[in-house]
Amino acid sequence: MIYVDKDDAKMIRTWKNRFRQSIQLRLTGYFILILIPLVVISTFSNHRSRTILKNQIGDRTQSAMQSVVHYVDLTMQGVYELTTVLANNYDINRRFEYAGKVLTPQSILDFQWIDQQIAAISSVNRMAPKASLFHYDSGILLSTTGYQKEQNPEQLEWVKQAIEADGKITLFFPEENRYNANHMIDPIYNENVMVVMRRMSLLNPERNKNIVILPLSKDYFVSQLRRLLPSSRAEAFLFTQDGKLIATTTSSTATPPSWPDEGKDLIAAHLPGYPERMLMVRVTSQDSGWKLVMVQPEKDILQESHTLQGWTYLIIAVSVLISLWISWIVYSGISKPMKKMVAAMKEMRRGQLDTQIIHRREDEFGYVMDTFNHLASAQRHLIEDVYEKQILLTKTEFKLLQSQINPHFLYNTLDSIYSAAVLSDADDVGEMVINLSKFLRYSLGKGKEHYTVSETFNHLTYYIKVQQRRFDFEVTYRMGEGTEDILLLKLLLQPLVENAILHGLERKHGGRALEISAVNDGEWFVAEVKDNGVGMAPDRLQYIQQQLDGISMMNLDLSAGRDRMDAELYGLRNVKSRLKLHYGEKADLVIDSDELEGTRIRLYIPRVECGSIRYMEGDGA
């Protein structure tokens, strides 16, 4: 099972949605899909040609290396034959046998004669100009450059190696330079030579420990290797059968690369110590088992193919750019007008009925856009006609509702006056009548439909004083800075105050309080009516909120014939509908209540609408 990270899954969903919703992105993707076979074939052809080129170069290189290895084998065969001649020379072996640990005058004469023979034999072989013979018993090393006495020969490493070979050819590779008493470099211990050795008296089963020594200069092998190098950055290495390094074209102290795969003779890989990918070619001698390895930067070999590769990538890049250009042309010719129409339709859905598509097209898209503009204009005119009729009907209903509110309130007030007359003195009755008269004068006022916040609070005071005669409660007024002169619609707060008193405070026993406030909160004007009455049960509050949420500019709820059994909800519907109608869709009524704790109702009105009412009524009749 494959697990995908949450962020990756979210990004995948985002790109899926963009691909599904964007025609331009899909067109671009389709054009790129068309190019994928071209890219794959071009890339495969380029890779295949590079592989063929590497194999061809590798074959040619191996052929040249095989020739060098064969030449080296012939050279070494001559060296081996020279060691055989010296090891089986009867006169030399006989004089060595007569010489003991302590040299006699005759032995010295014999060694001089042997030295002359060595010089004569070495002169005919330019590979071994410094041939030497070692007399084990005396420890004398005879060479073309003179004599040299070796102390404790049985402890010398090269002596041990030659004796253990028991007459077979063995190779010794000195790891350091040593100098003799004459301050000349030792013929054996010389880092720049490879020493070929074998024991003498090959035909004698009980041969002695005398040794034939032929130091071969590594410079000879290096010169042969350099002839192979195709470039200055190529390197060649010559190894023995057991992997010992004989010669290299690079620094003698450099570490030769290890062969990554013994089953292959041509490898391209990144090697330790090399900054780039290298091509390795190996040839193994069928006779000696020696190995010749050449290492060359792959970039140098494929230099000629780089131009072809660059052209291939250029063609791919140009093809992608052409695809993007074509997709843009198709998008501009087809998708762009479609996008314009989609944007216009979205504006229509948001209520922008005056939306029109501006264009200069004369094709099929131009006809469709003209048809959309015509339909949008016709729909706008139709909606405006219907809406104006609804506004006129609603205003008429407002006038009827206002005429119904005042008598309804008058009947309640008369009942209050009657109750106060029975329970109080005549002065109290007179005060209630005066407050009632002032409130009725405000409510029935002709030709004025808006009052300032300050005037509205004063008018509410007349109504509240009448109610305070029925039962006692405290009233607090709070006007924020800059709210005194804000215009409010007449009788907008009175139904809220009435609900607070009749449905909240009247049912509470003791400690009744009512708070009326108006503040500016950023871009909003907020009027609030708050009581500490009995509040509402949660289900009742939820029901009222659901009823109020359904009221909007396009769904006003002010029908005069509505069932008015629920007086509290009827007053809230009236207030919210008037808010929407007069102050716009953003205006709102919010109600919060806690059972047995009280109720708070807030009116939110945009401040920009308070100075210029959206729909101002004319003079009332």
SELO-835984 format. One record per residue: z, y, x of N, C-alpha, C, O in turn. Coordinates in steps of 0.2 Angstrom, whole numbers, plus 5000, padded with zeros to 4 digits. Layout:
N
ZYXZYXZYXZYX ...
This chain:
621
500049945004500050005000500050065004500450075009 499650115003499550175006500050235003499950244997 500450265007500950315005500650385007500450395013 500550425002500350495004500850545003501250544998 500950585008501450645008501350685002500750695000 501950714999501850754993501450814995501050834990 501550855001501050905002500350885002499950925000 500250835005499550805006499250794999498650804997 499650764994499450744988499250814984498850814980 499750864985499650924981498950954984498650984980 498850954990498250984993497650944990497150974989 497650884990497150844987496950864980496350874978 497550864976497450884969497150954968496650974964 497351004973497051074973496251074974495951104970 496051034979495351034981494950994975494351014974 495250944972494950914966494850964961494250964958 495351004959495251054954494751104956494351124951 494751124962494251174964493551144964493051174961 493451084966492751054965492551044958491951044957 493051024954492851014947492751084943492351084938 493051134945492951194942492451244945492251294942 492151234951491751274954491051244955490951194958 490551274952489851244952489551254960489251214962 489751314962489551324969489751274974489451254978 490451254974490751214978490351144977490251104982 490251124971489851064970489151064973488951014976 488851114972488151114974488151114982487751074985 488551154985488651144992488851074995488551054999 489251044991489450974993488850924992488750884996 488450934987487850894986487350904991487050854994 487250964993486750974998486950945005486550915009 487650955006487850925012487850845012487750815017 487950815006487850745006487150725007487050665010 486650765005485950745007485850745014485450705017 486250795018486150795025486550745029486350725035 486950705026487450655029486950605032487050585038 486450575029486050525032485650555038485650515044 485450615038485150645044485650655050485450635055 486250675048486750685053486850615056486950605062 486950565052487150495055486650465059486750445064 485950475056485450445060485350485067485250455072 485350545067485350585073485850575078485750565084 486450565075487050545080486950475083487050465089 486750435078486650365081486150355086486150325091 485550395085485050395089485250425096485050395101 485550475096485850505102486250465106486250455112 486750435102487250385105486850325108486950305114 486350305104485950245107485550255113485550215118 485250315113484850335119485350345125485150325131 485950375124486350375130486550315132486650305138 486650265128486850195130486350165134486450135139 485750165131485150135135485050175142484950135147 485150235142485050275148485550245153485450235159 486150245151486750215155486550145158486650135164 486350105153486150035156485650035161485649995165 485050075159484550075164484750105171484550075176 485150155171485350185177485850135180485750125187 486250105176486650055179486249995183486449965188 485749975179485349915182485049945189485049905194 484750005189484450025195484950035201484850015206 485550055199486050065204486350005206486449995212 486349955202486549885204486049855209486249815214 485449865207484949835212484949865219484949835224 485049935219485149965226485749945229485749935235 486349935225486949915228486849845231487149825236 486449805227486349735229486049735236486149685240 485549775237485249775243485649795249485649765255 486149845248486649865253487049805255487249795260 487349775249487749715251487449665255487749635259 486749655253486449595257486349615264486349575268 486249685265486149705272486749705276486849675282 487349715272488049705276488149635277488449615282 487949595272488049515274487649495280487949455284 487049525280486649505286486949525293487049495298 487249585292487549615298488149575300488249565306 488549565295489149525297489049455299489349425303 488449425296488249365299488149365306488249315310 487749415309487649425316488349435320488349405325 488749465317489449475320489749405321490049395326 489749365315490049305315489749255320490049215324 489149265321488749225326488949245333489049205338 489049305334489249335341489949305342490049285348 490449305337491049275339491049205340491449175345 490549165337490449095339490249085346490449045349 489749125348489449125355490049135360490049095365 490449185359490949195363491549145363491749125368 491649115357492149065356491949005360492448965362 491348985360491148925362490848925369490548875372 490848985373490548995379491048945384491648955385 490648905387491048855391491348885397491948865399 490948925401491248955407491849005405492349005409 491849035400492349085398492949035397493549055399 492848985392493448945391493748905397494348905397 493348885402493548855407493948895412494548875414 493748965413494149005417494849025413495349035417 494749035406495449045403495948985404496548995404 495648925404496148865404496448865411497048845412 496048885417496348885423496848945424497348935428 496848995420497349055421497949035417497949005412 498549045421499149035418499549095416499249145415 500149095414500549145413500549205418500549265417 500649175424500549225430499949215433499649165435 499549275434498849275436498849275444499249305447 498449225446498249225453497649265455497349285450 497549275461496949315463496349285460495849315458 496349215460495749185457495649205450495049215447 496249205446496249215439495949285438495649305433 496149335443495949405442495249405443494849445439 494949365448494249365449493849335443493349365441 494149285440493849255434493849305428493349305424 494449345427494449395422493949445423493649475418 493749465429493249515430492549485428492149525426 492449425430491849395428491749385421491249405418 492349375417492349365410492149435407491749445402 492449485410492349555407491649575408491349605403 491349555413490549565414490149535409489649555406 490349465407490049435402490049465395489649465391 490749485394490849525387490349585387490049595382 490349625392489949685392489149665391488849695387 488949615394488249595394488149565387487549585384 488549525384488449505377488449555372488049565367 488949605372489049655368488549705368488349745363 488149715373487649765374487049755370486749795368 486949685368486449665363486549675356486149665352 487249695354487449695347487749765346488349775349 487449805343487649875342488249885337488649935337 488349825333488849825329489549815332490049835330 489549785338490149765341490149785349490149745353 490149855350490049875357490649865361490649865367 491249855357491849845361492249775360492749775358 491849725361492049655360492649645365492649675371 493149605363493749595367493949515367493749485362 494249495372494549425372495249435374495449465378 495649385371496349395372496549325375496449275372 496849325381497149265384497949265382498349305384 498049215378498749205375499249195380499749235380 499149155385499649135390499949195394500549205395 499449235396499649295400499749355396500049405399 499449355390499549415386499049475388499149525386 498449455392498049505394497449505389497149455387 497349575387496749585382496149615386496249665389 495649575387495049595391494549635386494349605381 494349695388493849725384493349765388493449765394 492849795385492349825389492649895392492349925396 493249915389493549975391494149965397494450005399 494249895398494749885403495249825401495149795396 495749815405496249765404496849805400496949865401 497249755396497849785393498249725392498149675390 498949735395499449685394499849695388500049745386 499849635384500249635378500949605379500949545381 501449635378502149605378502249565372502149585367 502549505373502749465367502249455362502249475357 501649425364501049415360501249375354500949385349 501749325354501849285349502149325343502149305337 502349395344502649435339502149485336502249515331 501549485339501049525336500749505330500549445329 500649545325500449525318499749495318499549445315 499249535322498549505322498449445326498049405324 498949425331498949365334499149305330498849255330 499649325326499949275321499349255316499249195314 499049305314498549295309497949255311497649215308 497749275318497149235321497349165322496949115321 497949145324498149075325498249045319498048985319 498449075314498549035307497849025304497848975300 497349055306496649045303496348985306495948955303 496648965312496448895315495748895316495448845314 495448945320494748945321494248975316493648985318 494548985310494049015305494049095306494549125309 493549125304493449195304494049235300494149215294 494349275303494849315299494849395301494549405306 494949435296494949505296495549535297496049525293 495649585301496249615302496149695301495749725304 496549725297496449795295497149835298497649835295 497049865304497649905306497849965301497449995298 498449975301498750025296498950085300499250135297 498850085307499150145311498750145318498450095320 498750195321498450205327498950205333499450225332 498750165338499250155344498850175350498250165350 499150195355498850215362499150175367499750155367 498750155372499050115378499250165383499350225382 499450135389499750175395499250225397499550275400 498650215397498150265399498050325394497550365394 498450325388498350365383497650365379497450405376 497450305379496850285376497050245370497450205370 496650255364496750225358496750145359496250125362 497150115356497150035357496550005354496350035348 496249955357495649935354495749895347495349885343 496349875346496549835340496849885335496649885329 497349915337497749965332497350025332497550075335 496850025328496450085327496250085319495850045317 496450135315496350135308495650145306495450125301 495250165311494550175309494050105311493450115311 494450055312494049995313494249935309494849935306 493849885308494049825305493949765310493449765313 494449735312494449685317494249615315494649585311 493749585318493549515316493749475322493649485328 494149415320494449375325494349305323494249285318 494449265329494449195328494649165334494649195340 494949105334495149065340494649035344494049025341 494649035350494149005355494148935355494648895352 493648905359493648825360493548795353493948745351 493048815349492948785342492848715342493048675338 492548685348492348615348492948575351492848515351 493448605353494048565356494548565350494848615348 494748505348495248495343495848515345496248545340 496048515351496648545353496548605357496848625362 496248655354496048715357496648755358497148745354 496648805363497148845364497248905360496848905355 497648955361497749005357497349075359497549125357 496949065363496549125365496049145359495849105355 495949215359495649245353495049285355495049325360 494549275351493949325351494049375346494249365341 493949445349494049505345493449545345493249565350 493249565339492649605338492849665333492849655327 493049725336493249785332492649815329492149835333 492549815323491949845319492149915317492649925313 491749965318491950035316491750035309491250015306 492250075305492150085298491550135296491350135291 491450175301490950225300490250195299489850225295 490150135302489450105300489450085293488950095290 489950055290489950045283489950105279489550105273 490250155281490250215277489550245277489350275271 489150245282488550265283488050225278487650255275 488150165277487750125272487950145265487550145261 488550155264488750175257488550245255488350255249 488550285260488250355258487550355256487350405252 487150305258486450305256486350295249485850305246 486950265246486850245239487050305234486850305228 487450355237487750405232487150445229486750475233 487150445222486650495219486750565219486350605218 487450575219487650645219488250655223488550615226 488450725224489050735229489650715226490150705229 489650705219490350685216490450615215490950595212 489950575217489950505217490350475223490350505228 490650415222491050385227490850315227490750285222 490950285233490850215234491350175238491650215242 491550115236492050075239491850005241491549975237 492049985247491849915249492449875250492849895254 492549815246493149775246492949705249492349685248 493449675252493349605254493449565248493549585242 493349495249493449455243494149455240494149445234 494649465244495349465242495549535240496149545239 495049585239495249645237495449705242495649755240 495449685248495649735253495049785254494449765255 495249845255494749905256494549905263494849905267 493849895263493549895270493349975272493449995277 492950005267492750075269492650105262492550075257 492650175262492550215256492250285259492350305264 491850315254491550375256491950435255491850495256 492550425251493050475250493550475256493450435261 494150505255494650505260494950435261494950405256 495050425267495350355269496050345265496250285264 496350395264497050395261496950395253497550385250 496350405250496350405243496450335240496250285243 496750325234496850265231496250245227496050275223 495950185229495350165225495550145218496050115217 495050155214495150145207495250065205494850025208 495650045201495649975199495149965194494950005190 494949905194494349885189494649865182495049825182 494449905177494749895170494649825167495149795164 494049805168493849745164493449695169492949715171 493849645171493449595176492849565173492449535177 492749555166492249525163491549565163491049545161 491649625165491049675165490949705172491449715176 490249715174490149745180489849815179489749855184 489849845173489649915171490149935166490149915160 490549985168491050015163491050085164490950115169 491150125158491250195157491950205154492050185148 492350235158493050245155493350305159493150325164 493950325156494350375159494850335164495150295162 494750355170495150325176495750375178495650435178 496250345180496850385183496650415189496350385193 496850485189496650525195495950555195495750595199 495550545189494950575188494950625182495250595177 494750685182494850725177494350715171494450745166 493850675172493350665167493150595166493350555171 492750575161492550505160492050485166491650525168 492150425169491750405175491450335173491650295169 490850335176490450265176490550225182490450255187 490750165181490950125187490450065187490250035182 490150055193489649995194489849955199490049975205 489849885198490149845203489549785205489249765200 489549775211489049715214489549675218489849695222 489449605217489849555221489349515225488849485223 489449505232489049465236489149395234489649365234 488549355234488549285232488749245239488949195238 488649275245488849245251489549255253489849205254 489749315254490349335257490949345251491549335253 490649355245491149375240491449445240491849465236 491149485245491349555245491049595239490549575236 491449645238491249685232491149755234491449785237 490549785231490449855232490449885225490149875220 490849945225491049975219490750055220490950085225 490450075215490250145215490550185208490450155203 490850245209491050275204490750345203490750385208 490550365198490150425197490350455190490350425185 490350525190490550555183489950535178489350545180 490150515172489650495167489250565165488650555164 489550615166489150685164488550695169488050715166 488650675175488050685180487550635178486950655179 487650575176487150525174486750545168486150535168 487150575163486850585157486650665156486550695151 486550695162486450765162485750775158485750825155 485250735159484650745156484650735148484350765145 485150695146485250685139485650735136485650745130 485950775140486350835137485950885133486150905128 485350895136484850945132484650915126484650955121 484450855126484250815119484850825114484750835108 485450805117486050805113486150875110486350885104 486050925114486150995112485651015106485851045101 485050995107484551005102484750975095484650995090 484950915096485150875090485750905086485650915080 486250935090486750965086486551035083486751055078 486051065087485751125084485451115078485451155073 485051065078484651045072485151035066485051055060 485650995067486150985062486451045060486551055054 486651095064486951155062486551195058486751225053 485851205060485351235056485351205049485251245045 485251145049485251105043485751125038485651135032 486451125041486951145037486951215034487151225028 486751265039486651335037486151335031486251375027 485551305032485051305027485351285020485151305015 485751225021486051205014486451255011486451265005 486851285015487351335012486951395009487151415004 486351415013485951465010485651445004485651484999 485351385003485051364997485551354992485351374986 486151334993486651324988486851394985486951404979 486851444990487051514988486451544983486651574978 485851524985485251554981485351524974485251554969 485451454974485551424967486051444963486051454957 486651454967487251484964487151554961487351564955 486751594965486651664962486151664956486251704952 485651614956485251614951485451584945485151594939 485951534945486151494940486851504938487051524933 487251484943487951484942488251554941488751564937 488051604945488351674944488251704937488751724935 487651694934487651724927488151684922488451704918 488151614924488651574920489351594921489751594916 489551614927490251634928490351704925490951714922 489851744925489951814921490051794913490551824911 489751754911489851734903490551704902490851714897 490751654907491351624906491951684907492451684903 491851734911492351784912492351824906492851844904 491751844903491751884897492051844891492451874887 491951784891492251744885493051734886493451744881 493251734892494051734893494351804891494851804889 493951854893494151924891494251924883494651954880 493751894880493751894872494351854870494651874865 494551804873495051764871495751804872496251794868 495751844877496351884878496351944873496851984874 495951954869495952004864495552074866495552124862 495152064872494752124873494052124870493552094872 494152144863493552144859492952184861492352174858 493052234865492452274867492152254873491752284877 492252184875491952154881491152154880490952134875 490852174886490052174886489852144893490252164898 489352114893489052084899488452134902487952144898 488552164907488052214910487652174915487852134919 486952174913486452134917485752164917485652214913 485352144921484652164921484152104921483552114922 484452044919484051984919483551984912483752014907 482951954913482451954908482251884907481851864903 482651834910482551764909482951734903483251774899 483051664903483451634898484151654898484451664893 484451664904485151694904485151764902485651774898 484651804903484651874900484751874892485051904889 484351824889484351814882485051794880485251824875 485351744883485951724881486551774882486951784877 486451814887486951874888486851924882487351954880 486251944881486151984875486351964869486652004865 486251894867486551864861487351874861487651884856 487651854867488351864867488651934866489051944862 488251984869488452054868488452074860488852104858 487852044857487752064850488352034846488652064842 488451964847489051934844489651964845490051974840 489851984851490452014852490552084849491052094846 490052124848490052184845490152174837490552204834 489752124834489852104827490552084826490852104821 490852044830491552014829492052074829492452074826 491852114834492352174835492352214829492952234826 491752234826491752274820492052244814492452274810 491952174814492252134808492952134808493352144803 493252124814493952124815494252184814494852194811 493952244816494252314815494252324808494752354805 493752304804493752314797494352284793494652314789 494352214795494952174792495652204794496052204790 495652224801496352244803496552314800497152324798 496052354799496252424796496452414789496852444786 496052364785496352344779497052324778497452334774 497152274783497852244784498352304785498952304782 498152344790498652404791498752444785499352464784 498252464781498352504775498752464770499252494767 498652404769499052364765499752354767500252364763 499852354774500552344776500952414775501552414773 500552464776500952534775501152544768501652574766 500652524764500852524757501452484755501852504751 501452424758502052384757502752414760503252404757 502652454765503252484768503452534763504052544762 503052574760503252624755503652594750504152614747 503352534747503652494742504352474744504852474740 504352444750505052414753505552474754506152464752 505352534756505852584757506052604750506652624749 505652604745505852624738506352574735506752584731 506252514738506752454736507352454739507952444737 507352474746507952474750508452524747509052514746 508252584745508752644743509052624737509752634737 508752604732509152584726509652524727510252524725 509452474731509852424733510452444736511052424735 510352494741510952514744511352564740512052564740 511052594735511452634730511852594726512452614724 511652534724512052494720512652474724513252474721 512552454730513152424734513652484735514252474735 513352544736513852604737514252614731514852634732 513952614725514352624719514852574718515452594716 514752514720515252464719515852484724516452474722 515652504730516152524735516552584732517152594733 516252634729516552694726517052674721517652694720 516852624717517252604712517952564715518452584712 517752524720518352494723518852544726519452534725 518552594729518952644733519352684727519952704729 519052694722519352744717519952704714520452734712 519952634713520552604711521052594716521652604714 520852584722521352574727521652634731522152634734 521252694730521352754734521452814730521352814724 521652864733521652934729521052964728520552934730 520953014725520353044723520053074729519453084729 520453094734520053124740519653074744519153094746 519853014744519452964747518852954744518252944747 518852954737518252944733517753004735517152994735 518053064735517653124736517253114743516653134744 517653094748517353084755516753034755516253044758 516852984751516352934751515752954748515152944749 515852994742515253024739514853074743514253074743 515253114747514953164752514553124757513953144758 514753074760514453034765513852994762513252994765 513952974756513352944752512752994751512252974752 512953054749512453104748512053124754511453124754 512453124760512053144766511653084768511053094770 511853024767511452964769510752964765510252944768 510852974758510352964754509853024755509253014755 510053084757509653134759509253114765508653134765 509553084770509153064776508653004774508053004777 508852954770508452894768507852914764507352884765 507952964759507452984755507053044757506653074753 507153064763506853124766506053114766505753064768 505753164763504953164763504653194769504853244771 504153164771503653194776503953184783503653214788 504553154784504753144791504953074792505453044789 504653034796504652964797505052944804505152884805 505152994808505452974815505953024816505953084814 506553004819507153044821507253024828507152974831 507653074831507853064838508453014838508753004833 508652984844509152934844509852974842510252944839 509953034844510553074842510553074835511053064832 509953094831509953104824510153034821510453034816 509852984824509852914821510652894821510852874816 510952914826511652894827512052934822512552904819 511952994821512253034816512153004809512653004805 511552994807511452964800511752894799512052884794 511852854805512252794804512952804803513252764800 513152864806513952874805514052884797514652864795 513652914793513752924786513852854783514252844779 513352814784513352744781513952704783514352674779 514152714790514752674792515352704789515852664788 515452764788516052794785516152764778516752754776 515552764775515652734768515952664768516352644764 515652624773515852554773516552544776516952504774 516752594780517452594783517952604777518552584778 517752624771518252634766518352564762518852554759 517852524763517952454760518452414764518852374762 518452414771518852384776518852414782518352454784 519352404786519452444792519152414798519152354799 518752444802518452424809518352484813518252534811 518352474820518152524825517452524826517052474826 517252584828516552594829516452634836516852684837 516052614840515852644847515152664847514752614846 515052724849514352744850514252754858514652784861 513652734860513552744867512752764868512352724867 512652824871511952844872511852854880512252894883 511352814883511252824890510952894891510652924887 510952904898510552964900509852974898509452924900 509653024895508953034894508753004887508152994886 509152974883508952934877509052984871508852964866 509353034872509553074866508953104862508953104856 508453114865507853144862507253094861506753114859 507353034862506852984861506752974853507252964850 506152974851506052964844506052894842505852844845 506452874836506452814833506252814826506252864823 505952754824505652754817506252754812506852724814 506252784807506752794802506952724799506552684798 507652714798507952654795507752594799507752544797 507652604806507552544810508152514812508252454813 508752554813509352524815509852504809510252464810 509752544804510152534798510252464795510752444794 509652424795509752354793510152314797510452264795 510052324804510452294809511252304808511652264809 511352374807512052384806512352354800512952334800 511952354795512152334788512352254789512852234786 511852214792511952144793512652134797513052094796 512752174803513352174807513952184803514452144804 513952224798514552244794514652184789515252164788 514152174785514252134779514252054781514652024778 513852034786513851964788514251944794514351884795 514551994797514951984803515652004803516051964803 515752074802516452104802516752084795517452074795 516452094790516852084783517152014782517652014779 516851964786517151894785517751884791518051834791 517851934795518351924800518951954798518952004795 519551924800520151954799520451984805520651954810 520552054804520852094809520452104816520052054818 520552154819520252164826519552174825519152144830 519252204820518552214819518252274824518652324824 517652264827517452314831516652314831516352254831 516352374831515652374830515452424836515752474837 514852404840514652444845513852464845513552414844 513652524845512952544844512852584850513152634852 512252564854512152594860511352594861510952564858 511152644866510452654867510452674875510752724877 510052634878509952654886509252644888508852614884 509052674893508452664897508452614902508852624907 508052564902508152504907507452494910507052454908 507352534915506652534918506152554914506152614912 505652514912505052534908505252524900504752534896 505852504899506052484892506552534889506952564893 506552554883507052584879507352524875507052494872 508052524876508452464873508952494868509352534870 508952474862509452494857509752424855509452374854 510452434855510852374854511352384848511752434848 511452334844511952334839512452274840512152214840 513052284841513452224843514152224839514452274838 514352164837514952164833515352104836515052054839 515952104834516452044836516652004830517151984830 516152004825516251964819516351894820516451864825 516151854814516151784814515551754818515651684819 515051784819514551754823514151704819514151704812 513751664822513251614818513351554822513451544828 513251494817513251434820512651424824512151454823 512651374829512051364833511351344829510851374831 511451304824510851284820510551344816509951354815 511051384814510851444810510451494815509951524813 510751504821510451554825509751524827509251564828 509751454828509051434830508551444825507951454826 508751434819508251444813508051514813507451524812 508551564813508351634813507851654819507351684818 507951624825507551644831506851614830506351644831 506851554827506151524825505751564820505151574821 506151584815505751624810505551694813504951714812 505951724818505751784821505151774826504751824827 505151724830504651714835503951704832503451714835 503851694825503251684822502951754820502351754818 503251804821503051874819502651904825502951914831 502051924824501651964829501252014826501252024820 500852054830500352104827499852074822499752104817 499652014824499151974819499551934814499151904810 500151934814500551894809501151934807501751904808 501051984803501652024801501951994795501551964791 502551994794502951964789503252014784503852014784 502852054780503152104776502952104769502952154766 502752044767502452044760503052054755503652034755 502852104750503352124745503552074741504152074738 503152024740503351964735503751914738503851864735 503951914745504251864748504951844745505251894742 505051784745505751764743506251794747506351794753 506751824743507251864747507951844745508451874745 507951774745508651744744509051754750509651754750 508751754756509151764762509051834764508651854768 509551874762509551944763509551964771509252014773 509951924775510051944782509451934785509251974789 509051874784508451854788507951904785507451924789 507951924779507451974777507452034780506952064782 508052064781508152124785507852124792507552164795 508052064796507852054803507052054803506752074807 506752014798506052014798505752084797505252094800 506052124793505752184791505752234798505352264799 506352224801506452264807505952244813505552284816 505852174814505452154819504652174817504252184822 504452164811503752174809503652254810503052274812 504152294808504052364809503952384817503552424819 504352344821504352354828503652344831503352384834 503352284829502752264831502152314829501652324832 502252334822501752374820501652444823501152474824 502252474824502252544826502352554834502052604836 502552504837502652504844502252454848502252454855 501852414845501452374849501752304850502252294848 501252254852501452184853502052174858502452124857 502152224863502652214868503352224865503852194868 503352264860504052274857504352214854503952174852 504952204855505252144852506052154850506352204852 506252104846506952094844507252034846506951984845 507752034850508151984853508851974850509152024849 509051914847509651904844510051854848509751804849 510651864849511151814852511751814848512051864846 512051754848512651754844513051694846512751634847 513751694846514151644847514651634841514951684839 514651574839515151564833515851584834516151564839 516151624829516751654830516851704835517451734836 516351724839516351774844516051834843516251894845 515451834839515151894837514351884838514151834840 514051944836513251944837513052004840513352054840 512551994844512252054847511452054846511152004847 511152114844510452114842510252174846510452224846 509652164850509352214855508652224853508252174851 508452284853507752304851507452334858507752374861 506952304860506552324866505952354864505452324861 505852424866505352464865505052494871505452514875 504352484873504052514879504152584879504052624874 504452614884504552684884503952724883503952784881 503352704886502752744885502552744877502152794875 502852704873502652704866503152744862503052764857 503752764865504252804862503952874861504152914857 503552904866503352974866502752974862502553034859 502252924862501652924858501652864854501452814856 501852864847501852804843501152784842500652824841 501052714842500352694842500052704835499452724834 500452694829500152704823500652754819501152734816 500452814819500952864816500752874808500152884806 501252864804501052864797500952944795501152984798 500552944789500453014787501053034783501553004782 500953094779501453114775501553074769501153044766 502253054769502353004763502353034757502553094756 502252994751502153024745502853024742502953044736 
